[in-house]
């Protein structure tokens, strides 16, 4: 765990770092705790976070929890009861209705992972409330911890995190009141939610959001701008990698002008389709000199990057259509050599000890059936984007 006192930003690797920091903050909370996550599990170490929310609410702290309706489809009844009895206020973002995920309109998810405590301490990253050694797609424990990152931060930037979380909560409350036919309460909630949340830059740290209203392309644009001015080194770790043409072109052009570009991508995958679709892009990248490493030690869930040893981003946004076009995401961008170096060291260690580099020649010589599967997966993914009405 690496800290930079000047900016009071701390790099956290995995739930083993994040959960104790969350629990300590929640146990010390005096006014309010706000938490948003895609997955809220209650097994293993994740239960410790749930208990901390209950303890905070029981002593009178306002606790607001928002989970996604796909990532967290069913909160166990025992925890629903515990939360309700303790006074934990919890809401489900876009719960699935008729048609399930077959409807493209249901693909707009709450994917960001944010927490703010007393308006003084914030957390942002890609880590769900899910034990490092548990996975919804695997029976039993994982052999190695899931690879993921988050940051904790203090200072003026916390206000931006608090504002964006408060705005989403107000909108959810407005929908809830409308469904109960309380029009006055709904209007009050909508007025509270109508405050503009500006992208916030405070010193060397910046909060970037992606939504379907005011912040549609800010995260992708930040990646492209940083890659476009890179001089020496680019390291990207991404769980789901299927960037659009402009972002792919930025990576290729960086490699062609002599920048060392390294991608750490999934090797031990959870979903077949996005994994095979991403491999359809390998040929162009490898031909330009991009180094691609597939992580096999465990599941890769990170969404981070380091550029030229001083620019770094940690957050929830993958470089794929769901994150860049549809989901609510949040990333923190930091310009700090100490934190960037700590993140890069961790990624390079993961590449050397837990990943296999893709050999360009061997990749070109893979069987025709593998090429066909990759191409078909790419077409299916692109067709899914087309159904949403987006251009990618």
N, C-alpha and C positions, 0 to 999 in steps of 0.2 A: 504494500500500500504506500503510494508516493504522494507527498503533500508539498505544495508550494505556498509558503506562508504569505508572500507578497499579495497574492490574489485569493488566498484562502480557498483553493480548489484542490480537492483530493481525488485521486484516481482509485477506483475500486474495481477489483477483479472478482467477478462472480458473486453469487449469493453469500459465499463464505466471508467476503468483505462487506457487502452491502447490508445484509440482514442485521448483523450486530449494530451497525451504524444507525439503521432505521429504528431499531428497538431502543437504543440508547436515547435517540432524539425523541421518540414517542413517550418514553417513560419520564423524560424531563419536560415535556410539553406543558404549558400553563394555559394557553388560550385555544389553539385550534391545530388540528392535524388534517391535511388533505392528501389523499392518495388516489392516483389513477393508474390502472394497469390493464393490460390485455388479458393475461391469465392471473387469476387469484386462486391458488391451490391451498389446501389446508392440511397437507400431509408433510411429514418430515420437518425440516427447518422452517418451511413456510408457515406452519402452525404457530411458531413463535411470534411471527409478525402479527398474525391474527389475534393472538392473546394480548399483544402490546396495544392494539387498537381498542380492545375491550377494556383493558386497564385504564387507558387514557379517558375513555368515555365515562367509566364508572366514577372517576374523580371529578367529573364536570367539564372536561375539555370537549369542545365541539369537534366531532370526528366525522368527516365526509369521505366516503369511499365510492369510487366509480369503477366498475368493471365492464368489460366488453361482452356483448351478448353472444358472440361466437367463441371467443377465447375462454370465457367463463360461462358456459351454458347453464350449469346447475350448481349453485352454491349449496352445499349439504344442509339439510334441514336443521341439524344440530347447531350449525354456525349461524344460520338465519335467526334461530331463536336466541342464541347468545348475543348476537349483534343487536337485535331488537330490545332485549331485556336490558342490555348495558347502555343503550342510547346511541349506538353507532348508526349514523344515517348512511344507508348504502343504496346506490342506484345502478341499474343496468343500462348501458348505452346500446341503443338499437337492438333490443331483443328480437330474435328471429320469430317471424310470423309465418303465415301460409307461404308455401313455396320454398322455404329455407334458403339455402345459398344458390339455388338455381336462378334466382332473380339477380341480375347485375346490380340493381339498386341496393341490394343487401351486402355488396362487397365493400361498402364504405365503412370501415371499422375504426374503433378507437384503439390505436396501436401504440400510442405513446406511453411511457412509463415515467411518471412524475410524482414527486412528493414534496410538500412544503410544510414546515412545522413552525408555528408562531410567527410566520412571516419573516423569519430570520435565517433559516437553514433549508436548503432545497437539495433535491436529488434528481438527476436526469440520466437516463441511459437506456440500455436495451434489455435489462434483466427483469423478467417477470417475477411475481411472487410465487416462485416454484423452486423447490429444492434442487441444488446443483446435480444431484445424483438420481433424480427422478425425471421421467419423461412420459407424457401421455401416450406415446406410441410404442413404448417398450415395457415389457413386464419385468418387474424386479428393478434392481439398482443398476445404473450405468457403471461401467468399469472405471471410467475417468470422469471428472467433473466437466460439465458443459462449459464452453469457453465464451465468456461474455463480459461486458464492462459497463460501468456507470461512473458518474462523478458526483461528489457532494460539493456544495459551494455556499459560501456566505458572502454578504455584501449587497450592493444595489441591484444586482441581477436577480436576486431572489424575488424582488417585487414583481418582475415580469412573469416569473413562474406562478406566483400567487394570483396575479391578475388573470392569466389565461385559464387557470384552474377554476377560479371563481366564476368566470364568464361561462364556462361549460356547465358548471353546476346550476347556474341560474337558468340556462336554456333547458336543461333537463327538468328543472322544477316547473318551468312554464308549461312544458309538454304534459307533465304530470297533472298540473292544475286544470289544464284544458280538458284532459280526459275525465276529470272529476266534475267538469262543468262549472268550475270556480273561475269565471272570466276575470274578475277583479284581481285575484291573486296571480293569475297567469300574466296579466298585463304588467303587474308590478315586477314579476320575475323577468319578463322580457325587457323591461326598461333597465333592469340591473345588468342583463346580459348584453345590452346594446353598446356598452362601452368598448371602444376600439382598443384591442391589444396590439401595441406596436412592437415590431421587432426591436429588441433591446440590445444595445451595445454599451457595455460598461467596462472601460479600461481595455483589458486584453481578452475579455470573455464576452460572448454574444449568444443569445438565445434565438434559435431559428425554429419556426413552426411551419407545418404544412397542413392546410385544411382546404376546403372547397369553396372558400369565400374570399378572404383577403390575402391568404398566404399560399397560393397554389404552387409556386415553383421556387420558393426561397431556398430550400435545402439543396435541390439539384443545382441551382444557380451558384450557390456557395462552393459546391464541389467543382463545378466547371471552371469557376474563376480561379480557385486555388491551384487546380491542375494546370490551367493554362499559363500560369506564371511560375510554375515549378522549375527549378534549375538543376537539382541534384537527385532527389530521391522521393518516391511516392510509395507508400505502403497502405494498402486498403484491405481490410478484413470485412467480409460481407456474407451473411448467411444465405441470402437470396439475391443472386446477381443476374440481372437481365436488363442492363441499362439501355436507354434509348440511343438513337443514332448520334446525337450531339455529344453525349457523355462518353460513348465509346470512341468517337473521333478524338475527343480531348485526350484520352488515355493513349491512343495510338500515336497522335502527334507528339505527345510528351516523350514517348519511347523513341520515336524517330529522331528527335532532336538531341538525344543522348541522355535523357533522364532515366535513371533506373526505376522501373515500375514493377512492383511486386503485388500480386493479388493472393490473398489467403481466402479460399472458398471451401464450400462443403465437399467432403469426400465421403463421410458417413452421413447420409442424407435422411431426412424425415419424409419428404414428399418427392415422389419419383418425377413428376412432370416438371417442376421448376429446375430440378437438378439436371435433367437431360436437356432442357431448353437452354440452360446457361452454357452447356458444353458446345452447343451449336455456335457460340460466339468465340470459342477458344482459337479457332484457326486464324482469324483476322488479328487477334491480339498477339498470339505467339509469333506470327509472321513479322510483326512490328518489333519484336524483341521483348515483349512483356513476359515477365516470369509469373507462372501460375502454380500455386501450391494448393493441393487438396488436403484438408485436415481430416485425419482418420482416427485420432486418439479418442475422440468423443464427438458429440454434436457441436458444431460451430453455430453460435447464435449471435455473434458480435456484429455490430454495425459501426465501425470506427475507421479512421484514417489518420495518417501522419504524413505531412509534406514538408520536405526540406528541413526536418528536425526542429521546427518551431511552430508549425500550424497543425492543430489536431482537432478532430471532431469526435464526439462520443454521443450516441443517441439511439433512437428507436428505428430510424429510417433505413430500410434496405435500399439497394439500388435496383429496384424492380418496379413493374407497373403498379402493383398494389400500394406500395409505399409512396412512390413518386407522383401518382395520379389520383389515388382514391382515399387513402387512410389519413387519419389525424396522426401526425408525427411530431416529435420534438427532439432536437439536437442542440447540444452546446458546442460552440466553436471556441477554441482557446488558442491564443498566440502566446506561447510560453515554452521556452526551450527545455526546461526541467521536466514539466509534465509530458511534453511531446516525446522526449527521450525515454521516459519511463514507459510510456505506451508502446513506443517502437521496440524497445528492448523486449517487452513481453510478447509482442507479435513475432519478432524474429526468433525468439526462443520457441514459440509454438510452431513456427515453420520448420525449425531444425530438429525438434524433438517429437513432434506429433503430426507432421505433414509429409507428403510425398510430392516432389516437384514433377509437373507434367512435362514429359520429354516431347519436344516439338515433332521430331521425326517419327516417334512411335505413335503420336496422336494422328499424324497424317496417314499412317499405315493401318489404322484401326479398320476393322471389318466393315463391309458395306452395310450390314444390318445395323451396326451401331450408328453409323452416319444417318441411316434412315430413321432410326428411333429419335435421334437428336433433332433432326429436321422436322419430324412430325410433332414432337413436343413443342418446338418453337412455333409452328403454325397454330397449334391449339392455343398456346398462350397468347399469341397475337390476336387470334380470333376472339378470345375472351375479352381482350382490351377493346376490340372493335365493338363488341356488344354493349360496352359501357358508354359508347358514344365518344370516347376519347381518341385522340391521335397520339401515336407513340413512335 
